[in-house]
Amino acid sequence: MDKKTPLYSCHLAAGGKIVPFAGYLLPVQYEATGVIKEHMAVRTACGIFDVSHMGEIIYKGPDALKKRPVYSYK
């Protein structure tokens, strides 16, 4: 079963065309905009790329979880 990133519901709400990729359900484009308009928006304004599926952090050793930095991406 494919996993969902923390932004999955945002992608759906924005009309994202969702496809399975690397074990996750990710958007490849959005219905209302299309590839060219998305490209131009990123080039002239701002774009966001959901990277929450691209890595993992492993903490080891005694007290590893207590000593880890706290990150928030949701």
N, C-alpha and C positions, 0 to 999 in steps of 0.2 A: 504494500500500500504506500502510495506517495505521501510525503510529509508536506505540511503547509508552513510557510514562514510566518512570522508575526504580522507581516503586512498583507497576508492573503486576502482578508476581508476588504481591505482598502483597495486592492487591485480589482476585486470583483465589483465593488461599488463604483469604481471609476470606469467600468466597462472593459476591463482587461480580457484579452483572449488568452485563456489559461491552457498551458500544455505541460506534460510531464518532462522534467529535465533533471538529470543527476539525482533522481530520487525525490524531487520536490515538484510541487505544482507551481509554476511560475508564469507570469504574463510575457507574451512575445510582442504584443502591440495592443492598442486600445481602439475600440470601435469608432468612437467619435472623432478621432484625430488622424489616424493613419501614419505610416512610417515617415513620410516627408515632413508632415506638420510636427511630429514628435522631434525629429532631427533638428528642425529649425528652432523649435522652442528651447532645446538644450543649448544650441549654438548662440541664441540671442538672449536667453533669460536664465533658466536654471533647470536642472534635471536631477532626479533621484534614482539611484540604482540599488535595489534590495540585495545586499550582500550577506544577509543573515544565514544563507545556506552554504557559504564558502569557506568555512573553517571551523576548527574546534580548538579549545584550550584544555589542556590536561594539567591538573594540579596533583602533585604527589608529595608524599612524606607526611610526617606527623604535623598536625595543625595546619595542613596545606589550605584547607577551606577557610580557616580563620585569618590567614595571612594574605589571602588573595585580594586583589583590588575589586571594588564593586563597580560593575558596569550596568548601564541601563540602556536598552535599545528599543523598548516598546513604547 
